[in-house]
Amino acid sequence: VNGSFFYKNAEECDRLVASEHCSDDNKNKSFVIINQKGIDSLSFNVLTKDEILALRRAKHRNMERLTLTYDDGAMNLLEYLTKEYLGFAEDSEEKFSFVEGYKNPKSVTILLKGSTKYLLNQLKDILCDGFCSITNETKDD
């Protein structure tokens, strides 16, 4: 489907762009939709009014990580969506879209921050050494 958006004035354009950046700031984020494709403005507004946080244009690799982490699959059709298929998470953060507090996670991501590449390499080595120590300790028991 090819479509175009035309705005009557700059305020309308700014309003739609602002609504696309974040669908919900201060409300309860009890339901999240993560979509690899785009979500049109009308659908985005409907989701916002129903207090549903929608993340659009998620990268393919991030979707793969989510399915591996939470042992769920991607849903392609709403007809197959059942109550048993839905998951649960305690918290999500908006700037980086972290999902935390999931029951029975299968993997984890560790974000390292450093001012130089040398410092990042040191942090990475320390982390790897720590994991090796934990692995060796659990194998000995």
Contacts in CASP RR format, 6 or more apart in sequence:
PFRMAT RR
TARGET T0000
AUTHOR 0000-0000-0000
METHOD contacts of the structure
MODEL  1
VNGSFFYKNAEECDRLVASEHCSDDNKNKSFVIINQKGIDSLSFNVLTKD
EILALRRAKHRNMERLTLTYDDGAMNLLEYLTKEYLGFAEDSEEKFSFVE
GYKNPKSVTILLKGSTKYLLNQLKDILCDGFCSITNETKDD
5 16 0 8 1.000
5 41 0 8 1.000
7 13 0 8 1.000
7 16 0 8 1.000
16 41 0 8 1.000
19 41 0 8 1.000
19 44 0 8 1.000
19 45 0 8 1.000
19 48 0 8 1.000
20 41 0 8 1.000
20 44 0 8 1.000
20 56 0 8 1.000
22 94 0 8 1.000
23 44 0 8 1.000
23 47 0 8 1.000
23 48 0 8 1.000
23 52 0 8 1.000
23 53 0 8 1.000
23 54 0 8 1.000
24 48 0 8 1.000
24 51 0 8 1.000
24 52 0 8 1.000
24 53 0 8 1.000
25 94 0 8 1.000
27 51 0 8 1.000
28 51 0 8 1.000
29 51 0 8 1.000
29 53 0 8 1.000
29 92 0 8 1.000
30 51 0 8 1.000
31 51 0 8 1.000
31 52 0 8 1.000
31 53 0 8 1.000
32 52 0 8 1.000
32 53 0 8 1.000
32 54 0 8 1.000
32 55 0 8 1.000
32 89 0 8 1.000
32 92 0 8 1.000
32 99 0 8 1.000
33 39 0 8 1.000
33 47 0 8 1.000
33 52 0 8 1.000
33 53 0 8 1.000
33 54 0 8 1.000
33 55 0 8 1.000
34 55 0 8 1.000
34 58 0 8 1.000
34 63 0 8 1.000
34 66 0 8 1.000
35 54 0 8 1.000
35 55 0 8 1.000
35 56 0 8 1.000
35 57 0 8 1.000
35 58 0 8 1.000
36 57 0 8 1.000
36 58 0 8 1.000
36 59 0 8 1.000
36 60 0 8 1.000
36 63 0 8 1.000
37 56 0 8 1.000
37 57 0 8 1.000
38 56 0 8 1.000
38 57 0 8 1.000
39 47 0 8 1.000
39 54 0 8 1.000
39 56 0 8 1.000
44 54 0 8 1.000
44 56 0 8 1.000
47 53 0 8 1.000
47 54 0 8 1.000
48 54 0 8 1.000
53 92 0 8 1.000
55 97 0 8 1.000
63 74 0 8 1.000
65 107 0 8 1.000
65 109 0 8 1.000
66 72 0 8 1.000
66 99 0 8 1.000
67 73 0 8 1.000
67 74 0 8 1.000
68 106 0 8 1.000
68 107 0 8 1.000
69 102 0 8 1.000
69 105 0 8 1.000
69 106 0 8 1.000
69 107 0 8 1.000
69 108 0 8 1.000
70 87 0 8 1.000
70 102 0 8 1.000
70 105 0 8 1.000
70 106 0 8 1.000
71 104 0 8 1.000
71 106 0 8 1.000
72 85 0 8 1.000
72 87 0 8 1.000
75 81 0 8 1.000
75 85 0 8 1.000
87 102 0 8 1.000
87 103 0 8 1.000
88 102 0 8 1.000
88 103 0 8 1.000
89 99 0 8 1.000
89 100 0 8 1.000
89 101 0 8 1.000
89 102 0 8 1.000
90 100 0 8 1.000
90 101 0 8 1.000
90 102 0 8 1.000
91 98 0 8 1.000
91 99 0 8 1.000
91 100 0 8 1.000
91 101 0 8 1.000
92 98 0 8 1.000
92 99 0 8 1.000
92 100 0 8 1.000
93 100 0 8 1.000
110 127 0 8 1.000
112 120 0 8 1.000
112 123 0 8 1.000
112 124 0 8 1.000
112 127 0 8 1.000
114 120 0 8 1.000
114 123 0 8 1.000
END
